[in-house]
Amino acid sequence: MQRRVRIAASVGLHARPAALLAKAAAAQAAPVTIAKVVDGVAGDPVDASSMLGLMSLGAQHGEEVELSGDEAALDELVALVEQDLDKAPA
């Protein structure tokens, strides 16, 4: 299964947002990949549980990414990507 979502983190998938997303992806029962979407086409996917892989995408605020994996995992990870993960929790 695949889902597309826009990056809400104000700094894109860098440092803190990438670490939080990688940790959540690593906790999933099945592997999840993520790819940056450019002009409607998903690029090469990387392991979503790899912080360096996530940062290598160069995905910025407002850009679209495509997550691939188990439906339950995607529900959780899409919800994370739709948040500004750069803000400290309340």
KELUMKE-368044 format. One record per residue (C-alpha): x, y, z. Coordinates in steps of 0.05 Angstrom, whole numbers, padded with zeros to 5 digits, always signed. Example, Ala and Ser with C-alpha at 12.3 -4.5 7.8 and 13.67 -1.06 7.14 Angstrom:
BEGIN
+00246-00090+00156+00273-00021+00143
***
This chain:
BEGIN
+00000+00000+00000+00023+00071-00015+00002+00138+00013+00024+00208-00007+00029+00264+00044+00058+00335+00048+00114+00350+00097+00087+00395+00153+00152+00403+00192+00175+00474+00184+00247+00451+00170+00228+00391+00127+00255+00322+00143+00318+00345+00180+00347+00327+00248+00290+00324+00299+00233+00308+00249+00275+00255+00215+00295+00224+00282+00222+00221+00306+00197+00192+00240+00254+00140+00237+00240+00118+00308+00166+00109+00293+00181+00071+00229+00230+00026+00265+00176+00008+00315+00130-00019+00260+00122-00094+00250+00135-00089+00175+00185-00047+00137+00164+00021+00110+00197+00060+00054+00192+00134+00036+00206+00171-00029+00205+00244-00048+00153+00261-00101+00176+00309-00155+00129+00331-00211+00080+00276-00190+00132+00220-00195+00160+00185-00134+00236+00180-00134+00279+00124-00106+00253+00100-00039+00294+00097+00025+00283+00058+00089+00237+00102+00132+00271+00076+00195+00338+00106+00173+00348+00177+00198+00404+00188+00148+00361+00159+00092+00305+00207+00110+00352+00267+00111+00382+00246+00044+00314+00257+00011+00322+00332+00021+00247+00337+00031+00227+00408+00051+00165+00437+00084+00105+00431+00037+00137+00380-00009+00103+00313-00021+00130+00245-00002+00104+00175-00015+00103+00123+00041+00098+00049+00024+00084-00007+00071+00032-00039+00116-00034-00001+00122-00032+00005+00198+00040+00030+00196+00023+00081+00143-00035+00109+00184+00012+00124+00242+00069+00151+00199+00024+00195+00156-00004+00225+00219+00067+00242+00241+00088+00273+00175+00025+00316+00177+00049+00348+00242+00103+00400+00252+00153+00352+00284+00203+00407+00295+00161+00437+00351+00172+00413+00421+00116+00371+00449+00066+00408+00493
***
